[in-house]
Amino acid sequence: MTDRLRRAGGFAAVASLGLAAPVLGPALVVPFALIGLAAITVSSGPVFELFARPGDWEDGRLNGLAGFSLAAAALALLATMPQTPLPVGIFVATLLILGFGNLGMEAVRSQTSQPFLTVAGFVASGFVAGITGQFLVDLQLGGNTEWSVITFLAIVGALIAALLRELLYERDDPLVLLSVGLVVWLFAELVGTVPPVELVAALVVTVVLGAVSYGLGTASVSGMLTGVLLGVLMIVLGGFGWFAVLIAFFGIGGLSSKFRYGDKEQRGVAEGNDGARGTGNVLANAAVALVAVLGFAIVEGEGPLAAAFLFAFSGSLATALGDTLSSEIGGLFDSPRLITTLERVDPGTDGAVTWQGELAGLAGAGITGVLSMAVLPLGAMWAAAAVVALGGFVGMTVDSLLGATLEGGRLGNQWVNFLATLSGGLTSTGLAVWLL
């Protein structure tokens, strides 16, 4: 057994102390606080050797164990608040997801270093541990929480934890623990029930498509995790129609980035990382869509606000797909012009456009509009499709304007993408209110 695997087993054992939460009640904070304080004083011996990370050997104290335990104690405090406490099941699930997720990841890593498989080991182990922890707590407390809700919270927690672990460092586990606990708590408050059919379909479809996207090279490991998480949330909180529009952007946009990639690379306009989308790229283009589906779920899909969230969602993704196709197709043609002055510039210049790229972008926005009309309850059919497409065109134009004026100086590419999708979503929403 490797040192990393033994250490992960030790942390999983500490996380398992959370299972005593229903028995300990308000005293839940005590064991984790004591472990955290003791870890700071331990500088040698078998306990130190079991839990020490490379940086702990240099500092002569168990910073990793102390941080993990004190973060658990902080969550325990939230779980013992007199009013609106963190549900005990979520507290236990959060600890087990991270503890056993890391253990599963290290078990896989002891056999292979393939990134996809090690992350899969984390998600699978964390997912099973999260479900188990919630069921055991529910059993002890005599509750009747639906298995579909428990499963949904476990998969969301496991995906968020895996994503954060992929983006951060091992020493950041306390931040991961607190973040996962708070976000899963949010979703527990947000969803009352989770339809079992939608949940199972969400898990199967998103995992398969995530694996395919990674296999085709259209997404990095972190980008794949982000896409799978977004897909699950779209299906469960919105429905299959929301997911269809989202996956159209991911699929068409991802394939367009691989289209004639060698030619783009020679011209200096290719996306980095061989065209694979990372978390930053995915969130920059889909953050507005995510907020829209959360808002839709909060208002329970009813009333004028629900319609506004639908158009904001569709308009933002029309922008994202239109801008992606405009850049990926337009970058293959010569004689681009700066959108602000129309002067000729080199291919790849921020804010440069070609007529071929603009047509491709309009096609992308139009595809999103027609698809949204077909699968979402937008109401006015073709007029709604036109509103979505027009919002997408406005958004991609804003992207080019920001690229020509602010990108590279005050704004990075991801902020430009976010602001463009926001403008596209708001434009579609405003036009819908005005015209429909």
Beta strands, then each sheet from edge to edge (+ up, - down):
strand 1: 337-338
strand 2: 352-353
sheet 1: 1+ 2-
end
